[in-house]
Amino acid sequence: MGLRARGRETIARGHDELFATSWRGVPRTLAGLIAVREAGTWSTVVFRNKVPFERPPAGSVERSLAAAARHA
């Protein structure tokens, strides 16, 4: 949804809400992050949860590519 949160407590509470409600039944998620190392210590500066979703193919090209991927 593009929401931004700062602070461990706020981020943890937000994830608790997500996992308790809208993410029920989601088979998997993807995550991306950017970390930096300063003075020997690693810190996460950006973290993004991504929930993949299914949509119908847009047309014949997507349908054929999807079919080929299923058979690969």
N, C-alpha and C positions, 0 to 999 in steps of 0.2 A: 504494500500500500504506500510505500515511500515515507513512512513515519520515521522520525529521528528521535532517538532517546540518548540521554547522557547519564552516566552513573550506573554502577553495578546494581544497586538496589532497584532502580527504575526498570532497567533492562530485565532483571530476573523476574520482577513482578509481571512485566509485560509478557514474557515467555510463559509464565505460569498460566496467565489468562488464555493465551493462544492454545496451549496444549490441553487446557481443560474445556475448551469450547469449540471453536471453529476448525481445529485441526483434527477432530476425531475422524477416523477413517482415512486419513491421508496416508497412502502406503509408503511414501518416501519424500524427502525434501533434499534440496541442494543448498549448499552454503558456500559463500565466498568471503575471503577476508584479506586484509592488507595488514601486515605487521612490520614494525620497524625495530631496529636494535640500536639503542643509545646507551653508551657507557656500559656495555655488556649485559643490558637488560632488554628483553623483548617485550613489546607492548602491542596490543591490537589497536589499530587506529580506525579501521573500518570493518564492519561485519554485516553481511547481508544474507538473510534467509530467503530462499526462493522455493516456492511451492509450484512444482510443475502441474500443468493442467492439460487435459485433453480437449481438443476441439475437432470438429469435422474437417477433413481435407478441403482446401479451397477449390480444388479443381482436379482435372485428370492427371496433371504432372505430380501433384502431391499424392494422389491416390496410388499411382504407380511406384513412386519412391517409397511410400509407406509399405506397400506390399512387398517390394524387394527387400526392405529392411527386415520385415518379419521372417522372410525365407532365408536370410543370410546366416 
